[in-house]
Amino acid sequence: MAVLEKLNSQQAIDLEDKYGAHNYHPLPVVLSRGEGVYVWDIEGKKYYDFLSAYSAVNQGHCHPKIVGAMINQAQKLTLTSRAFYNDKLGEYEKFATEYFGFDKLLPMNTGAEAVETALKICRKWAYEKKGIIENEAQIVVCENNFHGRTTTIISFSNDPVARKNFGPYTKGFIKIEYDNLVALEDVFVNNKNVAGFLVEPIQGEAGVYVPSEGYLTKAKELCEKYNILFLADEVQTGIARTGELLAVNYENVKPDILILGKALSGGVYPVSGVFADDHIMEVIKPGNHGSTFGGNPIAATVAIAALEVIREEKLAENAFEMGKLFRSELNTYIENSKIVNLVRGKGLLNAIVINDDEESETAWDICVALKENGLLAKPTHGNIIRFAPPLVMNKEQLIDCVNIITRTLKEFE
């Protein structure tokens, strides 16, 4: 096949299947263009995007301000490494730390990298500030978590697909039930070497599990009581997705360490970061941690533009209102549905639970049918379908999407 020959969808899928590692199971659609809440496949069919690249495209596909910032910077300077200063990183660090209310930012590229960075900072703080004996620090995590798939992170995952045949696993983690304050305090009381508590304010990959009201507030209070760092992984829930700038803002919780990624980039370039105040971040010294691309001029410029769009277009406020409307409309349908048990979420991070077991193909089949009807979503954990459209979605578009979803569900009743 000539390089310039135009592919059709099946040819594109075949190329990936032949030459790419099979580490994903995509929905059978090949996208070639995106704008706002819409994407188009190679053949020109238009779809609503209800996944937003796992919430990386909160600002909508190809937002002109973000893309423009990237192009403009790419024509000047793309990469220096951190061996030298560049004229954009400090500007970005000042903007972002003031935006989220922290003293310092350590810039990285991907969400998993940011989580790994936060774990390293937490451990070093434990040895140098809390006085835990070196190599004895423990970090408490929650069952059914999703923080990435690096070796350290899968060591405290309980997803067998992510873990099997990738050992030996990294030690130093204690798993407890999510949304269980009794279990959390019990671990704190009985383990003098606990350094941190790593938690998702809403467990996204697990099926959009929203914890009980007050859980985050009380967990933070327990961390303060026992001198333990509260690490919030807001890679998916942050940057306005849940109807607040950060999901922890619903309970006025300030994490000791905040982890961001995905929409920090506006979906156009990998950007992630770890935020903390001086008394924590000062344990990191030259040579302790780094990344060739972390804090590069394009990433810094893109992130500023991405965060400005969130504020200027009031996307958190829109996510809050559109999310209420979405759940209200779906609940009306669910009242008389046999196929859907419930809808849950906050803002525009939502999921429906299909009335079938996790091993069934029903949720996948529904997503394939949704695709045929012009809406793209993806199952998680077998019987759950996550719905997370770009936050620029308006009421008319949302109602149109609800109609597509309910019409599709009726095919399976």
C-alpha positions in Angstrom: 0.0 0.0 0.0 1.4 3.4 -1.0 2.1 5.7 1.9 -0.1 8.5 0.5 -3.0 6.1 -0.4 -6.1 7.0 1.5 -7.1 4.3 4.0 -10.5 3.0 4.8 -11.5 2.1 8.4 -10.8 -1.6 8.0 -7.4 -1.1 6.5 -6.4 1.2 9.4 -7.6 -1.4 11.9 -5.7 -4.1 10.0 -2.5 -2.0 10.1 -2.7 -1.5 13.9 -3.4 -5.2 14.3 -0.4 -6.3 12.3 2.2 -3.8 13.4 1.1 -2.6 16.8 1.3 -4.3 20.2 -2.2 -5.6 21.2 -2.4 -3.8 24.5 -5.8 -2.2 23.8 -9.2 -3.4 22.7 -10.6 -0.4 20.9 -14.2 0.0 19.7 -14.2 -0.7 16.0 -14.2 3.0 14.8 -11.3 4.8 13.2 -11.3 8.6 13.9 -9.6 11.1 11.6 -11.0 14.5 12.7 -12.4 16.2 15.8 -14.0 19.5 16.7 -15.7 20.4 20.0 -17.9 17.6 21.1 -17.8 15.8 17.7 -15.4 13.4 16.0 -15.5 12.0 12.5 -14.3 8.6 11.2 -12.4 8.1 8.0 -15.5 7.6 5.9 -16.9 10.9 7.2 -19.5 9.7 9.7 -20.0 12.1 12.6 -20.2 11.0 16.3 -20.7 12.6 19.7 -17.6 11.8 21.7 -18.7 10.5 25.1 -15.3 9.5 26.4 -13.1 12.6 25.8 -10.0 10.5 25.6 -10.6 9.4 29.2 -11.2 13.1 30.2 -8.1 14.5 28.5 -10.2 16.5 26.0 -12.4 18.4 28.6 -12.0 21.6 26.6 -13.3 19.9 23.4 -11.4 18.5 20.4 -8.9 20.8 18.7 -9.8 23.9 20.8 -8.5 26.8 18.6 -6.9 28.7 21.5 -5.0 25.6 22.8 -4.0 24.4 19.3 -2.9 27.9 18.4 -0.7 28.2 21.5 0.9 24.9 20.6 1.6 25.8 17.0 3.0 29.2 17.9 5.4 27.8 20.5 6.4 24.9 18.3 7.7 27.4 15.7 9.9 29.0 18.3 11.4 26.4 20.7 10.2 22.9 21.4 12.6 21.3 23.8 15.7 22.3 25.9 15.6 19.5 28.5 16.0 20.7 32.1 19.8 21.0 31.6 19.0 24.7 30.8 16.2 27.1 31.7 13.6 28.0 29.1 11.5 31.2 29.0 8.1 29.4 29.4 8.5 27.0 32.3 8.7 29.5 35.2 5.7 31.4 33.7 3.7 28.2 33.7 4.7 27.2 37.2 3.7 30.6 38.6 0.4 30.5 36.7 -0.5 26.9 37.7 0.5 27.1 41.3 -1.6 30.2 41.8 -4.4 28.6 39.8 -4.6 25.6 42.1 -3.3 27.2 45.4 0.1 25.5 45.9 3.6 26.7 46.4 5.4 24.4 43.9 4.8 22.3 40.8 7.0 19.4 39.6 6.1 19.1 35.8 5.9 15.7 34.1 4.3 14.3 31.0 1.7 11.5 31.7 -0.6 10.7 34.5 1.2 7.5 35.5 4.5 9.5 35.6 2.9 12.0 37.9 1.6 9.3 40.3 5.1 7.8 40.4 6.5 11.2 41.1 4.0 11.8 44.0 4.9 8.4 45.5 8.6 9.3 45.5 8.0 12.7 47.0 5.8 11.1 49.7 8.4 8.5 50.6 11.3 11.0 50.7 9.2 13.3 52.9 8.5 10.4 55.2 12.3 9.7 55.7 13.5 13.3 55.9 10.6 15.0 57.7 8.5 12.4 59.5 11.4 10.3 60.7 10.4 6.9 59.3 13.3 4.6 58.9 14.6 4.4 55.3 12.9 1.8 53.2 10.2 1.2 55.8 7.6 3.7 54.5 4.1 2.4 53.7 1.5 4.1 51.5 -2.2 3.3 51.9 -4.2 2.8 48.7 -7.8 1.8 47.9 -9.0 -1.4 46.4 -10.3 -1.1 42.8 -8.0 1.9 42.3 -6.7 2.9 38.9 -3.5 5.1 38.9 -1.8 3.8 35.8 0.0 0.7 34.7 3.7 1.1 35.5 5.4 -1.6 37.5 5.0 0.2 40.8 1.4 1.1 40.3 0.2 -2.3 39.2 1.9 -3.6 42.4 -1.0 -2.2 44.4 -3.7 -2.8 41.8 -6.2 -5.6 42.2 -7.0 -5.8 38.5 -5.8 -9.3 37.4 -5.4 -8.3 33.8 -3.0 -5.4 34.7 -1.1 -7.6 37.2 -0.8 -11.1 36.0 2.8 -12.2 34.8 4.3 -8.7 35.5 5.8 -9.5 39.0 7.7 -9.4 41.1 5.8 -6.5 42.6 6.9 -3.4 44.5 6.5 -3.5 48.2 5.4 -0.7 50.5 1.6 -0.5 49.9 -1.4 -1.4 52.1 -4.7 -1.8 50.4 -8.0 -1.0 52.1 -11.6 -0.8 51.0 -12.6 2.5 49.3 -15.0 4.8 51.2 -14.2 3.0 54.5 -13.0 5.4 57.2 -12.9 2.7 59.9 -10.5 0.7 57.8 -8.4 3.8 57.1 -8.0 4.8 60.7 -7.3 1.2 61.7 -4.4 1.1 59.3 -3.1 4.4 60.6 -3.3 3.3 64.2 -1.6 0.0 63.7 1.1 1.0 61.2 3.6 3.5 62.5 5.3 3.7 59.1 2.4 5.0 57.1 3.6 8.0 55.1 0.7 8.7 52.8 -2.8 7.9 51.6 -3.3 7.9 47.9 -6.9 8.2 46.7 -9.1 9.1 43.8 -11.9 11.5 44.8 -14.1 9.4 42.5 -13.0 6.0 41.3 -13.3 6.5 37.5 -11.9 3.4 35.9 -13.6 1.2 38.6 -17.0 2.4 37.3 -17.4 6.0 38.5 -17.8 5.2 42.2 -18.7 8.3 44.1 -17.8 8.0 47.8 -20.1 8.9 50.7 -20.5 12.6 51.4 -17.8 13.6 54.0 -15.5 10.8 53.1 -12.7 13.0 51.7 -13.1 15.5 54.5 -12.8 12.9 57.3 -10.0 11.1 55.5 -8.0 14.3 55.3 -8.7 15.0 59.0 -7.3 11.5 59.8 -4.2 12.2 57.7 -3.6 15.4 59.7 -4.2 13.7 63.0 -1.6 11.0 62.3 0.9 13.2 60.3 0.2 11.4 57.0 0.2 13.0 53.6 -3.1 13.1 51.7 -2.4 12.4 48.0 -5.3 13.1 45.6 -5.1 11.6 42.2 -7.2 14.0 40.1 -5.8 13.0 36.8 -9.3 12.1 35.6 -11.5 13.9 38.0 -9.6 17.3 37.9 -9.8 20.3 35.6 -13.5 20.9 35.9 -14.7 17.3 34.9 -16.9 16.8 38.0 -18.5 20.3 38.1 -15.8 21.8 40.3 -12.2 22.7 39.3 -11.1 19.7 41.4 -13.4 17.0 42.8 -11.9 17.5 46.3 -13.4 21.1 46.2 -16.8 19.6 46.8 -15.6 19.0 50.4 -13.2 21.9 50.6 -10.2 19.5 51.0 -6.8 20.7 50.1 -4.5 17.7 49.4 -1.0 17.7 50.6 0.0 16.4 47.2 -2.2 17.0 44.1 -1.7 14.9 41.0 -3.0 16.2 37.6 -2.7 15.2 34.0 -5.0 14.5 31.0 -7.0 17.8 30.6 -4.0 19.8 31.9 -3.0 19.4 28.2 -6.3 20.3 26.6 -5.9 16.9 24.9 -3.2 18.2 22.4 0.1 17.4 24.1 1.1 15.2 27.1 1.3 17.4 30.2 1.0 16.3 33.9 2.2 17.7 37.2 2.5 17.2 40.9 1.6 20.1 43.2 2.7 20.5 46.8 3.6 23.2 49.3 7.2 24.1 50.1 7.5 22.0 53.3 6.8 18.9 51.2 8.4 19.7 47.8 11.6 20.9 49.3 12.7 17.3 49.9 13.3 17.1 46.1 16.9 18.1 45.2 18.8 18.2 41.9 19.2 14.6 40.6 16.4 13.1 42.7 13.9 13.1 39.9 13.5 14.3 36.3 12.2 13.9 32.8 13.7 15.1 29.5 10.4 16.3 28.3 8.9 17.4 31.6 8.4 21.2 31.7 9.3 21.7 28.0 8.2 25.0 26.4 5.4 23.5 24.3 3.9 21.7 27.4 4.1 24.8 29.5 2.5 27.0 26.9 -0.3 24.5 26.1 -1.1 24.0 29.8 -1.5 27.7 30.4 -3.9 27.9 27.4 -5.8 24.8 28.6 -6.3 26.2 32.0 -7.3 29.6 30.7 -10.0 28.0 28.6 -11.5 26.2 31.6 -11.8 29.5 33.4 -12.8 31.8 30.5 -15.5 29.4 29.2 -16.8 28.5 32.7 -16.5 24.8 32.0 -16.7 23.7 35.6 -20.0 25.5 35.9 -21.3 24.0 32.6 -20.2 20.5 33.7 -22.2 20.9 36.9 -25.4 21.9 35.2 -25.1 19.5 32.2 -24.3 16.7 34.6 -27.4 17.3 36.7 -29.5 17.4 33.5 -27.9 14.2 32.2 -28.5 12.2 35.4 -32.1 13.5 35.7 -32.9 12.5 32.1 -31.3 9.1 32.5 -33.1 8.4 35.8 -36.4 9.1 34.2 -35.6 6.3 31.7 -34.2 4.0 34.3 -37.5 4.0 36.3 -39.0 1.7 33.7 -35.9 0.0 32.4 -34.9 -3.7 32.8 -31.5 -3.3 31.3 -30.1 -0.4 33.3 -29.9 -0.5 37.1 -28.7 3.0 37.9 -26.8 6.1 36.8 -24.2 7.7 39.0 -21.5 10.4 38.9 -20.8 14.1 39.4 -20.6 16.8 36.8 -20.0 15.2 33.4 -18.3 12.1 34.8 -21.0 9.6 34.8 -21.7 5.9 34.3 -24.7 3.5 33.9 -24.7 0.0 35.4 -26.0 -2.6 33.0 -28.2 -5.3 34.5 -25.8 -8.1 33.7 -22.7 -9.7 35.2 -19.2 -8.4 34.5 -18.3 -11.3 32.3 -21.2 -10.6 29.9 -20.8 -8.8 26.5 -24.0 -6.8 26.9 -22.3 -3.5 27.8 -19.8 -3.9 24.9 -22.7 -4.7 22.5 -24.6 -1.6 23.7 -21.5 0.5 23.0 -21.2 -0.9 19.5 -24.9 -0.1 19.0 -24.3 3.4 20.3 -21.5 3.8 17.8 -23.9 2.8 15.0 -26.3 5.5 16.3 -23.7 8.2 16.4 -22.3 8.2 19.9 -19.0 6.8 21.2 -18.6 5.4 24.7 -16.7 2.5 26.2 -17.5 -0.2 28.8 -15.4 -0.5 32.0 -15.4 -3.5 34.3 -17.7 -5.5 32.0 -21.1 -4.2 32.9 -20.5 -0.5 33.3 -20.6 2.2 30.6 -18.8 5.4 31.4 -20.2 8.7 29.9 -17.8 11.6 29.9 -18.3 14.1 27.0 -16.2 17.2 26.5 -17.3 19.9 28.9 -18.1 22.4 26.1 -21.3 20.4 25.5 -24.5 22.5 25.5 -28.0 21.6 26.5 -29.3 21.0 23.0 -26.5 18.6 22.3 -26.9 16.9 25.6 -30.6 16.2 25.1 -29.8 14.9 21.6 -27.2 12.5 23.2 -29.7 11.4 25.9 -32.1 10.5 23.1 -29.5 8.5 21.3 -28.6 6.6 24.5 -32.2 5.9 25.5 -33.1 4.9 22.0 -30.2 2.5 21.9 -30.9 1.0 25.3 -34.5 0.2 24.2 -33.0 -2.1 21.6 -31.7 -4.2 24.5 -34.7 -4.1 26.8 
